């Protein structure tokens, strides 16, 4: 009899937790947001969700997070969804314990983690214990990095410590209509600076995206959840397995690229069925990065965007590409690079160190990566653009298009250096005009064919055949096994 009563009490408590506070749920809906459990149901395959620690509470003070596992397109996924209807989803000891349990289970079983973030920050009433709770989550996320993919969704106010959870994830997606991502909320900013600012202006999608704070933005929660499913489909469950493969489209399909500067055409025509997911669009756009399938296999595309400042490398674009290359390398996703850049942009005097450090990060990321790397020099590969973005020393296979230029300097700068005195004196060296000198330098010194003769380029190929050559190279490299020397880790220049 006693056992029956205890069971009934437990079931009643469970039902109370599952139903939630109706008044707070109404407020959540009125704010245009789904509840934590509604988001979970929307993301996972129907009927697959198994919730963990449902009854976990302390003096009827629930943790403010829903945790568990299920499947997305029949593949296992762990997740935690912060519940804004309970103390604003603020992090405390109980929430931390539930999240840490999910992270540990994901690492043990080798499955991705999805974080549905909607939190006002930290449980201030718990003091130092709440800060330690955040520290536990951060520590486990850091240890999980590179083991299992983690995707964080910004689906409401995500402030303070919760914002750092989003930044520790591999990919962060923000729902523009309801998501705000902030180190400090408007009240704190106003108190410190005296400036009145609302949450949207401070942490809205446009502002955060332009600073590289999120990889992807969507109009609303539905789109963010759909994009999460598409992203998971391109990723492996963990670093011990490969991403799922599909049949892909025609392996012999020819490209119809007329302009090496057309990064959009390169991305869409290289990808199977023209489908790709571009990350960090709107930030450091001198380089574009995207995940796509090439011949049915997931690959990372790093494409110079020469339509912006001739593809010159900036601190933002270098840092963005470096993070993407390292992300691909974590999960053995091949990296295919299209180089068309006139080198590093001349930085402002107060940005010299930032630019140098970021360029070193890009070089380091390519050099350290042991995944398959294929580079295509589509146009200019000048100076550090060639070295950093997978030139011969940092790529398994390197191709060049006809007319590609590989040089320490642009032809204009090279002629200026080589014939400086004559040009200053307004003379014509060897009876040649400046234009003729530039053309001769491009053809005799910097041409891709010259580089091929030196063994720095494997072949000069027609643009139309690029997909065929790249897919063949990726097939050959699919069994690549390489590793860095034994060490704890390298010292990335950050």
Helices and strands as residue ranges (DSSP letters): H 2-19, H 22-30, H 36-43, E 50-52, E 57-58, E 61-62, E 65-72, E 75-82, G 87-89, H 93-109, E 112-119, G 124-126, H 128-144, E 150-159, H 161-168, E 171-175, E 180-182, H 186-193, H 199-203, H 205-210, E 216-218, H 221-234, H 263-270, G 272-274, E 276-279, E 287-294, E 297-304, G 309-311, H 315-330, E 334-341, G 349-351, H 352-368, E 373-382, H 384-388, G 392-394, E 397-401, E 405-407, H 411-418, H 420-424, G 429-431, H 434-444, H 448-453, E 459-461, G 463-465, H 466-477
